[in-house]
Amino acid sequence: MKDLVQQFLEELQIRNYSQRTILDYGYHLNLWQEFMSRKRIRDVSRVNDSTIADFQRWLFYLPTRHGAVRGVLNQNTVLAA
């Protein structure tokens, strides 16, 4: 999965996305990778609606970088990545 994320971030760079956008996508996708690792899901074909709901629940309880609770807007931003 790390290879897929790296390829995606490189594609954003090629398409001239801003460095901030690339960093944000990288941060959000790393959260997804951490969740997948904790759930021991290695095959993305196993991801379903229930997995996404579990991820959103996990995000809600995971504090932000600044220790704050994640609001709906923050969760949606991460989910959009």
C-alpha positions in Angstrom: 0.0 0.0 0.0 2.9 2.4 0.7 4.0 2.0 -2.9 0.5 3.1 -4.1 0.5 6.1 -1.8 4.0 7.1 -3.1 2.9 6.7 -6.7 -0.2 8.8 -6.0 1.8 11.6 -4.4 4.3 11.6 -7.2 1.4 11.9 -9.7 0.2 15.0 -7.8 3.6 16.5 -8.1 3.7 15.8 -11.8 0.3 17.5 -12.2 1.8 20.5 -10.4 -0.3 20.4 -7.2 1.0 22.7 -4.5 3.4 21.3 -2.0 0.9 21.9 0.8 -1.8 19.8 -1.0 0.7 17.0 -1.5 1.7 17.1 2.2 -1.9 17.1 3.3 -2.8 14.1 1.1 0.3 12.3 2.4 -0.7 13.0 6.0 -4.3 11.8 5.4 -3.3 8.7 3.5 -0.8 7.8 6.2 -3.7 7.9 8.7 -5.5 5.5 6.4 -2.5 3.2 6.2 -2.2 3.2 10.0 -5.8 2.2 10.4 -5.5 -0.5 7.8 -2.4 -1.8 9.5 -4.1 -1.9 12.9 -7.0 -3.8 11.4 -4.5 -6.1 9.6 -6.1 -5.4 6.2 -3.4 -5.8 3.6 -5.6 -6.3 0.5 -7.6 -3.2 -0.5 -10.1 -5.4 -2.3 -11.3 -6.3 1.3 -12.4 -2.7 2.0 -16.1 -2.2 2.0 -18.7 0.3 3.5 -18.2 -1.2 6.9 -14.4 -0.6 6.7 -15.0 3.0 5.8 -17.5 3.5 8.7 -14.9 1.9 11.1 -12.3 4.3 9.7 -14.5 7.3 10.3 -15.2 6.1 13.9 -11.5 5.6 14.5 -10.8 9.1 13.2 -13.4 10.6 15.5 -11.6 9.2 18.5 -8.1 9.9 17.2 -6.9 13.4 18.4 -5.5 15.8 15.8 -1.9 16.8 15.7 -2.8 19.5 18.2 -4.6 17.2 20.6 -8.1 18.4 19.6 -11.1 16.2 18.9 -11.7 15.8 15.2 -14.9 17.5 14.0 -17.0 16.5 11.0 -15.2 18.9 8.7 -11.8 17.4 9.6 -13.1 13.8 9.2 -14.5 14.7 5.8 -11.2 16.2 4.7 -9.4 13.0 5.6 -12.0 10.8 4.0 -11.8 12.7 0.8 -8.1 11.8 0.4 
